[in-house]
Amino acid sequence: MTVELNKDDLVTLVMGFNLYNDLINKYSGLEYGHWTGGHVDEWTWHKWALERLDEEELYNIFQECKSYKIED
């Protein structure tokens, strides 16, 4: 299947991922989002930061998040 995605589509796809472990450290260090711990425990993307990236950078983040495996 071939799908054409524009930059807004890629931002939306990336924002759909909830991050874990080393990806949290990586992307919070780049200020692409932040982790809320305690009662909530969730990753929140900074849409404004993602919108500053180009399509290739967004696609690379998407691929990395998609392929990330949680170790048991």
TIMIBA-589510 format. One record per residue: x, y, z of N, C-alpha, C in turn; residue in one letter; residue number from 0; chain. Coordinates in nm, 4 decimals. Layout:
# residues N
[[X Y Z] [X Y Z] [X Y Z] 'A' NUM 'A']
...
END
This chain:
# residues 72
[[0.0838 -0.1163 0.0000] [0.0000 0.0000 0.0000] [0.0896 0.1244 0.0000] 'M' 0 'A']
[[0.0546 0.2212 -0.0788] [0.1261 0.3475 -0.0840] [0.0333 0.4573 -0.0349] 'T' 1 'A']
[[0.0842 0.5390 0.0569] [0.0058 0.6478 0.1133] [0.0896 0.7746 0.1058] 'V' 2 'A']
[[0.0310 0.8820 0.0594] [0.1008 1.0105 0.0579] [0.0697 1.0844 0.1865] 'E' 3 'A']
[[0.1743 1.1284 0.2548] [0.1589 1.2011 0.3795] [0.2240 1.3374 0.3676] 'L' 4 'A']
[[0.1561 1.4379 0.4194] [0.2190 1.5687 0.4253] [0.2730 1.5904 0.5669] 'N' 5 'A']
[[0.3313 1.7055 0.5904] [0.3949 1.7328 0.7192] [0.2942 1.7252 0.8344] 'K' 6 'A']
[[0.1746 1.7799 0.8154] [0.0720 1.7739 0.9205] [0.0344 1.6296 0.9535] 'D' 7 'A']
[[0.0269 1.5452 0.8524] [-0.0033 1.4034 0.8744] [0.1059 1.3374 0.9581] 'D' 8 'A']
[[0.2314 1.3680 0.9278] [0.3431 1.3090 1.0019] [0.3443 1.3561 1.1469] 'L' 9 'A']
[[0.3159 1.4842 1.1705] [0.3073 1.5352 1.3079] [0.1990 1.4592 1.3841] 'V' 10 'A']
[[0.0842 1.4405 1.3222] [-0.0260 1.3684 1.3857] [0.0119 1.2243 1.4170] 'T' 11 'A']
[[0.0784 1.1575 1.3246] [0.1220 1.0193 1.3486] [0.2198 1.0116 1.4643] 'L' 12 'A']
[[0.3181 1.0996 1.4670] [0.4174 1.0989 1.5745] [0.3500 1.1252 1.7089] 'V' 13 'A']
[[0.2573 1.2196 1.7114] [0.1914 1.2538 1.8374] [0.1047 1.1397 1.8913] 'M' 14 'A']
[[0.0780 1.0409 1.8092] [0.0005 0.9248 1.8526] [0.0797 0.8247 1.9350] 'G' 15 'A']
[[0.2110 0.8403 1.9394] [0.2946 0.7466 2.0149] [0.3109 0.7908 2.1597] 'F' 16 'A']
[[0.2998 0.6965 2.2513] [0.3350 0.7170 2.3910] [0.4722 0.6538 2.4090] 'N' 17 'A']
[[0.5684 0.7312 2.4529] [0.7065 0.6841 2.4578] [0.7402 0.6141 2.5881] 'L' 18 'A']
[[0.8481 0.5348 2.5838] [0.8962 0.4594 2.6980] [1.0475 0.4708 2.7078] 'Y' 19 'A']
[[1.0973 0.4563 2.8276] [1.2386 0.4400 2.8610] [1.3346 0.5311 2.7863] 'N' 20 'A']
[[1.4273 0.4726 2.7084] [1.5323 0.5513 2.6459] [1.4801 0.6505 2.5422] 'D' 21 'A']
[[1.3655 0.6227 2.4799] [1.3107 0.7199 2.3867] [1.2624 0.8445 2.4611] 'L' 22 'A']
[[1.2121 0.8272 2.5822] [1.1733 0.9431 2.6635] [1.2946 1.0303 2.6892] 'I' 23 'A']
[[1.4039 0.9695 2.7302] [1.5257 1.0459 2.7567] [1.5745 1.1184 2.6314] 'N' 24 'A']
[[1.5712 1.0490 2.5200] [1.6199 1.1071 2.3951] [1.5351 1.2268 2.3531] 'K' 25 'A']
[[1.4039 1.2086 2.3464] [1.3190 1.3132 2.2915] [1.2876 1.4248 2.3911] 'Y' 26 'A']
[[1.2900 1.3977 2.5199] [1.2742 1.5078 2.6155] [1.4005 1.5940 2.6157] 'S' 27 'A']
[[1.5163 1.5316 2.5953] [1.6411 1.6061 2.5847] [1.6434 1.6978 2.4636] 'G' 28 'A']
[[1.5708 1.6604 2.3600] [1.5600 1.7430 2.2399] [1.4435 1.8419 2.2499] 'L' 29 'A']
[[1.3747 1.8394 2.3626] [1.2600 1.9264 2.3905] [1.1425 1.9028 2.2955] 'E' 30 'A']
[[1.1261 1.7785 2.2491] [1.0125 1.7447 2.1632] [0.8895 1.7080 2.2454] 'Y' 31 'A']
[[0.9062 1.6958 2.3758] [0.7945 1.6608 2.4617] [0.8410 1.6494 2.6051] 'G' 32 'A']
[[0.7487 1.6045 2.6922] [0.7854 1.5873 2.8330] [0.7092 1.4695 2.8938] 'H' 33 'A']
[[0.7670 1.4168 2.9993] [0.7115 1.3038 3.0731] [0.6448 1.3558 3.1994] 'W' 34 'A']
[[0.5233 1.3101 3.2261] [0.4542 1.3405 3.3502] [0.4489 1.2117 3.4304] 'T' 35 'A']
[[0.5168 1.2107 3.5436] [0.5188 1.0913 3.6280] [0.4220 1.1046 3.7444] 'G' 36 'A']
[[0.4219 1.0032 3.8268] [0.3333 1.0051 3.9434] [0.2044 0.9324 3.9146] 'G' 37 'A']
[[0.0949 1.0004 3.9333] [-0.0362 0.9369 3.9155] [-0.0734 0.9179 3.7685] 'H' 38 'A']
[[-0.0113 0.9950 3.6817] [-0.0512 0.9937 3.5409] [0.0381 0.9049 3.4554] 'V' 39 'A']
[[0.1689 0.9196 3.4659] [0.2658 0.8448 3.3858] [0.2319 0.8465 3.2368] 'D' 40 'A']
[[0.2604 0.9596 3.1732] [0.2356 0.9686 3.0293] [0.3339 1.0638 2.9637] 'E' 41 'A']
[[0.3585 1.0387 2.8365] [0.4427 1.1231 2.7531] [0.3520 1.2202 2.6786] 'W' 42 'A']
[[0.3901 1.3478 2.6731] [0.3167 1.4490 2.5979] [0.4116 1.5137 2.4980] 'T' 43 'A']
[[0.3768 1.5051 2.3713] [0.4566 1.5683 2.2667] [0.4318 1.7180 2.2663] 'W' 44 'A']
[[0.5332 1.7955 2.2291] [0.5182 1.9391 2.2069] [0.4955 1.9592 2.0577] 'H' 45 'A']
[[0.3702 1.9835 2.0221] [0.3356 1.9972 1.8809] [0.4165 2.1081 1.8136] 'K' 46 'A']
[[0.4354 2.2198 1.8820] [0.5110 2.3326 1.8256] [0.6526 2.2905 1.7888] 'W' 47 'A']
[[0.7136 2.2017 1.8694] [0.8501 2.1562 1.8418] [0.8522 2.0633 1.7208] 'A' 48 'A']
[[0.7525 1.9757 1.7120] [0.7452 1.8848 1.5971] [0.7215 1.9615 1.4676] 'L' 49 'A']
[[0.6412 2.0662 1.4749] [0.6109 2.1440 1.3542] [0.7331 2.2175 1.3005] 'E' 50 'A']
[[0.8362 2.2334 1.3802] [0.9599 2.2979 1.3351] [1.0492 2.2025 1.2554] 'R' 51 'A']
[[1.0220 2.0732 1.2650] [1.1029 1.9730 1.1958] [1.0597 1.9613 1.0507] 'L' 52 'A']
[[1.1502 1.9101 0.9668] [1.1106 1.8856 0.8284] [1.0504 1.7446 0.8175] 'D' 53 'A']
[[0.9965 1.7145 0.7020] [0.9262 1.5872 0.6822] [1.0166 1.4664 0.7042] 'E' 54 'A']
[[1.1404 1.4755 0.6617] [1.2330 1.3632 0.6788] [1.2601 1.3374 0.8271] 'E' 55 'A']
[[1.2808 1.4441 0.9048] [1.3035 1.4278 1.0485] [1.1814 1.3669 1.1178] 'E' 56 'A']
[[1.0635 1.4132 1.0809] [0.9398 1.3576 1.1380] [0.9243 1.2100 1.1017] 'L' 57 'A']
[[0.9533 1.1775 0.9762] [0.9430 1.0378 0.9333] [1.0416 0.9501 1.0099] 'Y' 58 'A']
[[1.1618 1.0002 1.0336] [1.2602 0.9233 1.1103] [1.2137 0.8996 1.2539] 'N' 59 'A']
[[1.1536 1.0001 1.3159] [1.0981 0.9825 1.4508] [0.9863 0.8792 1.4473] 'I' 60 'A']
[[0.8984 0.8894 1.3480] [0.7900 0.7922 1.3325] [0.8447 0.6499 1.3212] 'F' 61 'A']
[[0.9444 0.6312 1.2360] [1.0031 0.4981 1.2167] [1.0657 0.4459 1.3456] 'Q' 62 'A']
[[1.1368 0.5322 1.4182] [1.2005 0.4895 1.5420] [1.0961 0.4498 1.6464] 'E' 63 'A']
[[0.9921 0.5302 1.6604] [0.8863 0.4994 1.7577] [0.8124 0.3717 1.7195] 'C' 64 'A']
[[0.7859 0.3571 1.5915] [0.7130 0.2398 1.5415] [0.7913 0.1106 1.5657] 'K' 65 'A']
[[0.9214 0.1181 1.5512] [1.0025 -0.0031 1.5616] [1.0537 -0.0298 1.7026] 'S' 66 'A']
[[1.0265 0.0616 1.7975] [1.0768 0.0447 1.9338] [1.0126 -0.0768 1.9996] 'Y' 67 'A']
[[1.0940 -0.1578 2.0601] [1.0461 -0.2781 2.1295] [1.0677 -0.2622 2.2787] 'K' 68 'A']
[[0.9657 -0.2884 2.3559] [0.9759 -0.2828 2.5009] [1.0354 -0.4154 2.5480] 'I' 69 'A']
[[1.1461 -0.4073 2.6229] [1.2116 -0.5270 2.6745] [1.1352 -0.5803 2.7956] 'E' 70 'A']
[[1.1165 -0.7107 2.7990] [1.0485 -0.7739 2.9141] [1.1450 -0.7952 3.0275] 'D' 71 'A']
END
